[in-house]
């Protein structure tokens, strides 16, 4: 019990130092680098001193029902979550096991969503291979590493140039586990002088959640309302498709792709709206066979919806005529693909052709966001699903 009590005292001191670092970071005009260096020192202390003590306590635990070591592990987990720097615990393949609050804010994803997913999905494609290789090397016991990587999207309100990160990787052996894990620390690389940053008065905090959610909800309602208005004044299936794509383009998504089923039953690419400086890529996307694009084929054939945030599979949007993955050439950060499905008609009702019209999938609507734009969220996916159903009903009207 003496060892446990001493360890508890050491943990309490560690937590007090972390709280002081958090308070220091919140002071206006504070130089961030000394505070960050101190935080990294404390983190290294947790790896080199505190965690081995936890392993020793677990190894010496007797089956007497004493749960003090479990309580200490809970304390360590709480400290991990409250560290003032972005920290992630990864396996040798770069899959997230734990993500603290600062890291979740940096990458713009929830800790629960990130667990079990590869962290490379949050990095630019050019940085993923090097990051995976270094993580694997550290997990093999080849020593700590440090490298620079690029975020797929720049963090909101930060002064770092283009979301560049410095990553420090260290090997860690969790208690009662045979395989090593990799503790990774992420620091934004600032390219402006501290005095310049102070003079600009740039605020690096994230928006207040309540206001942001209310604003996004209002924007979604406006988009759904405008979509309904455009479909009501359309006079043909072609016009309805074009008007619907125009409502969503740039205002809601950087790329809007509409694929419709022909009378023969085959999918045909009908509309492609992309970024203004990507005319050649737009031509390649327009020339694709939709049936060879995995997410579109899943939506049109099986009615499956796809919401991919920082997608790992470069083949999700198929390839262009030169064999290059479209997902990479368009620099997609998030993808949303929904089927254009006509709801089942009441019993006995038929369309203009005399055929039953219930539950048919008439094509697919694919939306892409690129670069530093905010990724698609579940609420937005639900709104797009409604708009796709409205478009499908408009298309059925002109059959």
VENTATA-V519382 format. One record per residue. PHI is phi as a letter, one per 20 degrees, with the letter a starting at -180 (* if undefined). BURIAL is 1 if it has 16 or more other ideal C-beta (glycine too) atoms within 10 Angstrom, else 0. Layout:
phi={PHI | PHI}
burial={BURIAL | BURIAL}
This chain:
phi={* | f | f | f | f | f | f | f | f | f | f | f | f | f | f | f | f | f | f | f | f | f | f | f | f | e | f | f | m | f | f | f | f | g | f | f | f | f | f | f | f | f | f | f | f | f | f | e | d | f | f | g | f | f | f | f | f | f | f | e | f | d | f | e | n | f | d | f | f | f | f | f | f | f | f | f | f | f | f | g | f | e | g | f | d | f | c | c | d | d | e | f | e | n | e | f | d | b | c | e | f | f | f | f | f | f | e | m | c | f | f | f | f | f | g | n | d | f | f | f | f | e | d | f | g | f | e | f | f | f | f | g | f | f | f | f | f | f | f | f | n | e | n | f | c | b | b | d | c | d | f | f | c | f | f | f | m | e | e | f | f | l | m | f | c | d | d | d | d | c | f | b | d | f | g | m | c | e | d | f | d | c | e | d | d | d | c | f | e | e | d | d | f | g | f | f | f | f | f | f | m | f | e | e | f | e | f | f | g | f | f | f | f | f | f | f | f | f | f | f | f | f | f | f | f | f | f | f | f | f | f | f | e | f | d | b | f | f | f | f | f | f | f | f | f | f | f | e | f | m | f | d | b | f | c | c | c | d | d | c | e | f | f | f | n | e | e | c | f | e | c | c | d | c | f | f | d | c | f | f | f | g | f | f | f | f | e | f | e | g | f | e | e | g | f | f | f | f | f | f | e | d | m | e | e | c | c | d | d | l | g | e | f | f | e | g | d | m | c | e | f | e | n | e | f | f | g | f | f | e | l | f | d | b | c | c | c | c | f | e | d | e | f | g | f | g | g | n | e | c | e | f | e | n | e | f | d | f | m | e | d | e | q | b | d | d | c | c | d | c | l | e | f | g | f | f | d | f | f | f | f | f | f | f | f | f | f | f | f | f | f | f | f | f | f | f | f | d | f}
burial={0 | 0 | 0 | 1 | 0 | 0 | 1 | 0 | 0 | 0 | 1 | 0 | 0 | 1 | 0 | 0 | 0 | 1 | 0 | 0 | 1 | 0 | 0 | 1 | 0 | 0 | 0 | 0 | 0 | 0 | 0 | 1 | 0 | 0 | 1 | 1 | 0 | 1 | 1 | 1 | 0 | 1 | 1 | 0 | 0 | 1 | 0 | 0 | 0 | 1 | 1 | 0 | 1 | 1 | 0 | 0 | 1 | 0 | 0 | 0 | 0 | 0 | 0 | 0 | 0 | 0 | 0 | 0 | 1 | 0 | 0 | 1 | 1 | 0 | 1 | 1 | 0 | 0 | 1 | 1 | 1 | 0 | 1 | 1 | 1 | 1 | 1 | 1 | 1 | 1 | 1 | 1 | 0 | 1 | 0 | 1 | 0 | 1 | 1 | 1 | 0 | 1 | 1 | 1 | 0 | 1 | 1 | 1 | 1 | 0 | 1 | 0 | 0 | 1 | 0 | 0 | 1 | 1 | 1 | 1 | 1 | 1 | 1 | 1 | 1 | 0 | 1 | 1 | 0 | 0 | 1 | 1 | 0 | 1 | 1 | 0 | 1 | 1 | 1 | 0 | 0 | 0 | 0 | 0 | 1 | 0 | 0 | 0 | 1 | 1 | 1 | 1 | 1 | 1 | 1 | 0 | 0 | 0 | 1 | 1 | 0 | 0 | 1 | 1 | 1 | 0 | 1 | 1 | 1 | 1 | 1 | 1 | 0 | 1 | 1 | 0 | 0 | 0 | 0 | 1 | 1 | 1 | 1 | 1 | 1 | 1 | 1 | 1 | 0 | 1 | 0 | 0 | 0 | 0 | 0 | 0 | 0 | 0 | 0 | 0 | 0 | 0 | 0 | 0 | 0 | 0 | 0 | 0 | 0 | 0 | 0 | 0 | 0 | 0 | 0 | 0 | 0 | 0 | 0 | 1 | 0 | 0 | 1 | 1 | 0 | 1 | 1 | 0 | 0 | 1 | 1 | 0 | 0 | 1 | 0 | 0 | 1 | 0 | 0 | 1 | 1 | 1 | 1 | 1 | 1 | 1 | 1 | 1 | 1 | 0 | 0 | 1 | 1 | 1 | 1 | 1 | 1 | 1 | 1 | 1 | 1 | 0 | 0 | 0 | 0 | 0 | 1 | 0 | 1 | 1 | 1 | 1 | 1 | 1 | 1 | 0 | 0 | 1 | 0 | 0 | 1 | 1 | 0 | 1 | 1 | 0 | 0 | 1 | 0 | 1 | 0 | 0 | 1 | 0 | 1 | 1 | 1 | 1 | 1 | 1 | 0 | 0 | 0 | 0 | 1 | 1 | 1 | 1 | 1 | 1 | 1 | 0 | 0 | 1 | 0 | 1 | 1 | 1 | 1 | 1 | 0 | 0 | 0 | 0 | 1 | 1 | 1 | 0 | 1 | 1 | 1 | 1 | 1 | 1 | 1 | 1 | 1 | 1 | 1 | 1 | 1 | 1 | 0 | 0 | 0 | 0 | 0 | 0 | 0 | 0 | 0 | 0 | 0 | 0 | 0 | 0 | 1 | 0 | 0 | 1 | 1 | 1 | 1 | 1 | 1 | 1 | 1 | 1 | 1 | 1 | 0 | 0 | 0 | 0 | 1 | 1 | 1 | 0 | 0 | 1 | 1 | 0 | 1 | 1 | 1 | 0 | 1 | 1 | 1 | 1 | 1 | 1 | 1 | 1 | 1 | 1 | 0 | 0 | 0}
